[in-house]
């Protein structure tokens, strides 16, 4: 009976170690995944002024130029657009464009 318990314990320990090694190699911890995703996120934009209009830039190039004149916006918004507003998701981009272009 004692021998059976030792064998079962050894098999269980080997299974747990093997599972941990396999999981560690294929699934990085959530914190690492989130940081990696933020670093390589393709949905990053900058909302700024371009030729007097509210525009969206991607990779430093104009991506979308709206019909909204920056001069028609409040001073605080004009200042923010002059500095450029970094946006990291399509949802956030849509929200900002709704605020400025509605």
FENKA-V98684 format. One line per field, one symbol per residue. ss: DSSP state (H for helix, E for strand, L for the rest). phi: phi as a letter, one per 40 degrees, with the letter a starting at -180 (. if undefined). A space follows every 10 residues. Layout:
ss = ???
phi = ???
This chain:
ss = LHHHHHHHHH HHHHHHHHHH HHHHHHLLLH HHHHHHHHHL LLLLEEEEEE LLEEEEEELL EEEEEEEEEH HHLLHHHHHH HHHLEEELLH HHHHHHHHHH HL
phi = .ccccccccc cccccccccc cccccbbcdd cccccccccb cccbbbcaca fgbcbbbbfg bdbabccccc ccccdccccd cccgbcbbac cccccccccc bc
